[in-house]
Amino acid sequence: MKNKIAKQFAAHFGGEGVFYASAGRINLIGEHTDYNGGFVFPGAIDKGMMACIRLNGTDKVRAYSVDLEDYTEFGMEEADAPRASWARYIFGVCREIIKRGHQIKGFDTAFAGDVPLGAGMSSSAALESTFAFALNDMLSLGIDKFELARIGQSTEHNYCGVKCGIMDQFASLFGKAGHLVRLDCRSMEYKYYPFNPDGYRLVLLDTLVKHELASSAYNKRRESCERVAEILCVSTLRDADMDMLESVRKRISEEDFMRAEYVIGEKQRVLDVCDALELGDYKTVGERMYQTHEGMSRLYEVSCPELDFLNDIARKCGVTGSRVMGGGFGGCTINLVKEELYDNFITTAKASFLEKYGHEPKVYDVNISDGAHKVC
């Protein structure tokens, strides 16, 4: 990928630049908890975004998307916002850095990625984190990693229309090879957990159903949670339990009740998985993954028939744990599979999915990797 980007950079801008990269992410458990002040348990993966960047001595950004074969340029003022959706991520990062009192100089860039778009592995956060980390490093801005993550999150909020939490950007920036990270999304305290499950493999099955979170019901889910928290007189559902929720059941809609029920349950499942991993108890890890899928499908209603089908196949094949991963509305399942069951599971899932939906799911084996970095 580096050679491909370098070739396109030279073709469009001449010469060479500096390379930076950031990772996509998986999340073992803890979905839709980050904007509710709860816990998440992500890890960076060996698929992500890479960019070649060079300051150009102007006040404009000139950008080329290698994958989309699309070029645009834009200035640094709000009125200069580009139309291309992919370019708004770069523009948003620049604007959010400027809002924090820093100066951004014009630059040329060509970039590409191998994290699948719309599959729930946070290609957008990887793109934001690549440019936030790169500009901070190249311009010696002195912004810490937490603020870089917030810059990416604010880009989503203010320039891309998605009221996301902090998890995706955090994982892209703080990822560490061979480790998952439990993040407390309220206090921003985090802890690394070694993750090298002997005898198991992590694999993603991509339904190829694409989700567009900004145009989906993602924001409505967040609004439901905020309404319930307000009625419960708590800042977020992190501070709620099922007894509290039951006490206001008659004052809220059934839909809002279901959304809150899922989030409160998911908060505890993350903690259960952390405890189980420290004991090497992968059976419990898997059980909680299946419970999360049921909650996302039945209560939070962010699954889809294709994801539910793959989850059912996983159960039938004896997979230890399986669930929809990411915001939902399409994308992947994440599966914790014993080595001896892996081949049969993949073969069965491909054949069954092809028969029902007319195409095979894509298969991505997951390796836990480092987050944002300068590429040597």
C-alpha positions in Angstrom: 0.0 0.0 0.0 2.9 2.4 0.8 4.3 2.0 -2.7 0.9 2.5 -4.3 0.4 5.7 -2.3 3.9 7.0 -3.1 3.4 6.5 -6.8 0.1 8.5 -6.8 1.6 11.2 -4.6 4.5 11.7 -7.0 2.1 11.7 -10.0 -0.2 14.4 -8.5 2.2 16.5 -6.5 5.8 15.5 -7.5 8.5 14.3 -5.2 8.0 12.6 -1.9 6.3 13.1 1.5 6.2 11.6 4.9 4.1 8.6 5.7 1.7 8.2 8.6 -0.8 5.4 9.4 -3.6 4.6 11.8 -5.6 1.5 12.5 -9.1 0.4 12.1 -10.5 -1.4 15.2 -12.4 -4.3 16.5 -14.4 -4.1 19.7 -14.6 -7.4 21.5 -17.6 -6.2 23.5 -19.3 -2.9 24.5 -21.3 -1.4 21.7 -23.3 1.9 22.0 -21.9 2.3 25.5 -19.3 4.9 24.8 -21.8 7.8 24.4 -23.6 6.5 27.5 -20.6 7.0 29.7 -19.9 3.3 30.0 -17.0 0.9 29.2 -15.7 -0.3 25.9 -13.1 -3.0 25.1 -11.5 -2.3 21.7 -8.3 -3.1 20.0 -6.5 -1.7 16.9 -6.1 -4.1 14.0 -3.6 -4.6 11.2 -5.9 -2.9 8.7 -6.3 0.9 8.5 -5.4 4.0 6.6 -2.1 5.3 5.4 -1.3 8.8 4.1 1.7 10.5 2.4 1.8 14.1 3.5 4.0 17.1 2.7 3.6 20.8 3.6 3.1 22.8 0.4 3.8 26.4 1.6 0.2 27.6 0.9 -3.0 27.9 2.9 -4.7 25.1 1.1 -5.0 21.4 1.3 -4.7 19.4 -1.9 -5.8 15.8 -1.4 -6.1 12.7 -3.5 -8.0 9.6 -2.5 -6.1 6.7 -4.1 -8.9 4.2 -3.5 -11.7 6.5 -4.9 -9.5 8.0 -7.6 -10.8 11.4 -6.6 -9.0 14.7 -6.1 -10.1 17.9 -4.3 -8.6 21.0 -2.7 -9.9 23.3 0.0 -8.9 26.2 2.3 -9.0 26.3 6.0 -12.1 28.5 6.7 -15.6 27.2 7.5 -16.8 28.4 4.1 -14.2 26.2 2.4 -15.8 22.9 3.4 -15.4 20.4 0.5 -18.4 18.6 -0.9 -16.8 15.2 -1.2 -17.7 13.3 2.0 -14.3 11.7 2.3 -12.6 15.1 2.2 -14.8 16.4 5.0 -13.0 14.1 7.4 -9.7 15.7 6.6 -11.2 19.2 6.5 -12.9 18.6 9.9 -9.6 17.5 11.5 -8.0 20.7 10.3 -10.8 22.9 11.5 -11.0 21.2 14.9 -7.3 21.7 15.4 -7.6 25.4 14.4 -10.5 25.8 16.9 -8.2 24.7 19.6 -5.9 27.6 18.9 -3.3 26.0 16.6 -2.3 27.0 13.1 -2.5 24.5 10.3 -0.4 25.0 7.2 -1.4 23.9 3.8 -0.3 20.4 2.7 -0.5 17.9 -0.1 -1.6 14.4 0.6 -2.4 11.1 -1.1 -3.9 8.3 1.0 -5.4 4.8 0.8 -6.7 2.2 3.2 -7.3 -1.5 3.5 -9.9 -1.3 6.3 -13.2 -2.2 4.6 -15.6 0.7 4.3 -18.9 0.3 6.0 -18.0 -2.9 7.7 -17.9 -1.7 11.3 -14.1 -1.5 11.6 -14.1 2.3 11.8 -12.5 3.4 8.6 -13.5 6.9 9.3 -11.8 7.1 12.7 -8.7 5.6 11.1 -8.7 8.4 8.5 -9.3 11.1 11.1 -6.6 9.7 13.4 -4.1 9.4 10.6 -4.3 13.1 9.8 -4.7 14.3 13.4 -1.6 12.4 14.5 0.3 13.4 11.4 -0.4 17.2 11.6 0.4 17.1 15.3 3.7 15.5 14.6 4.7 17.4 11.5 3.8 20.8 13.0 5.0 20.1 16.5 1.6 21.1 18.0 2.1 19.3 21.3 -1.5 17.9 21.4 -1.8 14.8 23.6 -3.4 11.6 22.3 -6.7 12.1 24.2 -7.2 15.5 22.6 -6.4 14.0 19.2 -9.1 11.4 19.8 -11.5 14.2 20.7 -10.5 16.1 17.6 -11.6 13.1 15.6 -14.8 12.7 17.5 -15.6 16.4 17.0 -15.0 16.0 13.3 -17.7 13.3 13.2 -20.1 15.5 15.2 -19.5 18.8 13.4 -18.6 17.9 9.8 -20.0 14.4 9.1 -23.3 14.4 11.0 -22.6 11.4 13.3 -23.0 11.9 17.1 -20.5 9.1 17.9 -18.8 8.4 21.1 -15.0 8.4 21.7 -14.2 4.7 21.3 -13.3 4.5 17.6 -10.8 7.4 17.7 -9.4 6.2 21.0 -8.7 2.7 19.7 -7.1 4.1 16.5 -4.7 6.3 18.5 -4.0 4.2 21.7 -4.0 0.7 20.1 -1.2 -1.6 21.2 -0.1 -4.8 19.5 -1.2 -7.9 21.4 -3.5 -6.0 23.7 -7.1 -4.9 24.0 -8.0 -1.8 26.0 -10.8 -1.3 28.4 -11.7 2.4 28.3 -14.0 4.1 30.9 -15.7 6.6 28.6 -16.7 8.8 31.5 -13.4 9.2 33.4 -11.2 8.3 30.3 -9.2 5.9 32.4 -7.9 2.9 30.5 -6.2 -0.4 31.1 -4.4 -2.7 28.6 -5.3 -6.4 28.7 -3.0 -8.8 27.0 -5.0 -10.6 24.3 -3.3 -13.7 22.8 -5.9 -16.3 23.2 -4.1 -19.6 22.8 -6.1 -22.1 20.8 -8.6 -19.5 19.5 -8.9 -17.2 16.5 -10.7 -13.9 16.1 -12.4 -13.6 12.7 -14.8 -11.1 11.2 -17.4 -12.1 8.7 -18.6 -9.2 6.5 -22.1 -9.3 5.3 -21.3 -6.7 2.7 -24.4 -4.8 3.9 -23.2 -1.3 4.1 -24.3 1.0 6.9 -24.4 4.8 6.7 -24.5 5.9 10.3 -25.2 9.5 9.6 -28.4 8.7 7.6 -29.4 5.7 9.8 -31.1 5.5 13.1 -27.8 5.8 15.0 -28.5 9.3 16.3 -32.1 8.3 17.3 -30.7 5.6 19.5 -28.6 8.2 21.3 -31.6 10.5 21.7 -33.5 7.6 23.3 -30.8 7.0 25.8 -30.5 10.7 26.7 -34.3 11.0 27.2 -34.2 8.1 29.7 -31.2 9.5 31.5 -32.9 12.8 31.9 -36.0 11.2 33.4 -33.8 9.2 35.8 -32.0 12.4 36.8 -28.6 10.9 35.9 -26.0 12.4 33.5 -25.8 9.2 31.4 -27.1 5.6 31.6 -23.8 4.6 33.1 -25.3 5.6 36.5 -28.5 3.7 36.0 -29.5 0.1 36.9 -32.4 -2.1 36.0 -34.3 -1.3 39.2 -34.1 2.4 38.4 -35.2 1.8 34.8 -38.2 -0.3 35.9 -39.3 2.4 38.3 -39.9 4.8 35.3 -41.2 2.3 32.9 -44.7 3.8 32.7 -43.2 7.3 32.1 -41.2 6.4 29.0 -42.0 4.7 25.6 -41.5 1.0 25.2 -38.9 1.8 22.6 -36.9 4.0 24.9 -37.2 1.3 27.6 -35.7 -1.3 25.3 -32.8 1.0 24.3 -31.9 1.7 27.9 -32.3 -2.0 28.9 -29.7 -3.0 26.4 -27.2 -0.3 27.4 -27.5 -1.1 31.1 -26.9 -4.8 30.4 -24.0 -4.1 28.1 -22.3 -2.0 30.7 -22.0 -5.1 33.0 -21.1 -7.5 30.1 -17.9 -5.5 29.4 -16.8 -5.8 33.0 -17.7 -9.5 33.0 -15.5 -10.1 29.9 -12.6 -8.2 31.5 -12.8 -10.4 34.6 -13.1 -13.6 32.4 -10.1 -12.8 30.3 -7.9 -12.4 33.4 -9.0 -15.9 34.4 -8.6 -17.3 30.9 -12.3 -18.1 30.9 -13.2 -17.9 27.2 -16.5 -19.7 27.7 -17.8 -16.7 29.7 -16.4 -14.3 27.1 -18.3 -16.1 24.4 -21.5 -16.2 26.3 -21.4 -12.5 26.9 -20.8 -11.9 23.2 -23.9 -13.9 22.2 -25.9 -12.0 24.8 -24.7 -8.7 23.3 -25.8 -9.8 19.9 -29.3 -10.7 21.2 -29.5 -7.3 22.9 -28.4 -5.4 19.8 -30.9 -7.3 17.6 -33.9 -7.5 19.9 -33.6 -4.4 22.2 -31.4 -1.9 20.4 -32.6 -3.0 17.0 -29.4 -2.3 15.1 -28.9 -5.7 13.6 -30.2 -6.9 10.2 -31.3 -10.3 8.9 -27.9 -11.0 7.4 -26.1 -10.5 10.7 -28.6 -12.5 12.6 -28.2 -15.3 10.1 -24.4 -15.4 10.6 -24.8 -15.3 14.3 -27.2 -18.4 14.1 -24.6 -20.2 11.9 -21.9 -19.5 14.5 -24.0 -21.1 17.3 -24.8 -24.2 15.1 -21.0 -24.6 14.4 -20.1 -24.4 18.1 -18.3 -21.1 17.8 -17.4 -19.9 21.3 -18.7 -16.3 20.9 -20.3 -14.3 18.1 -22.0 -10.9 17.7 -22.6 -8.0 15.5 -19.7 -5.6 15.7 -19.8 -1.8 15.4 -22.7 0.6 15.2 -24.9 -2.0 13.4 -27.3 -1.7 10.5 -24.9 -4.0 8.5 -21.2 -4.7 8.5 -19.6 -7.6 10.3 -20.0 -10.2 13.0 -16.9 -10.8 15.2 -16.4 -14.4 16.2 -14.2 -16.1 18.8 -13.5 -19.5 17.3 -11.6 -22.5 18.6 -8.8 -23.4 16.1 -10.2 -26.9 15.5 -13.6 -25.5 14.5 -12.4 -22.7 12.4 -12.3 -24.4 8.9 -15.7 -25.9 9.3 -17.2 -22.7 10.5 -15.8 -20.6 7.6 -16.8 -23.2 5.0 -20.3 -23.6 6.5 -20.9 -19.8 6.8 -19.8 -19.1 3.3 -21.9 -21.9 1.7 -25.0 -21.1 3.8 -24.8 -17.4 3.3 -24.3 -17.8 -0.5 -27.3 -20.1 -0.7 -29.6 -17.6 1.2 -28.3 -14.2 0.0 -26.6 -14.9 -3.3 -23.0 -14.0 -2.3 -20.5 -15.2 0.3 -19.5 -13.1 3.2 -16.0 -11.7 3.2 -13.6 -13.2 5.8 -11.1 -11.1 7.8 -8.8 -12.7 10.2 -7.9 -10.2 12.9 -4.5 -9.5 14.3 -4.3 -6.9 17.2 -1.9 -4.2 16.2 -0.5 -0.8 17.0 -2.5 2.5 16.6 -1.4 5.7 15.0 2.2 6.0 14.1 4.8 7.5 11.7 5.7 4.9 9.1 9.5 4.5 8.7 
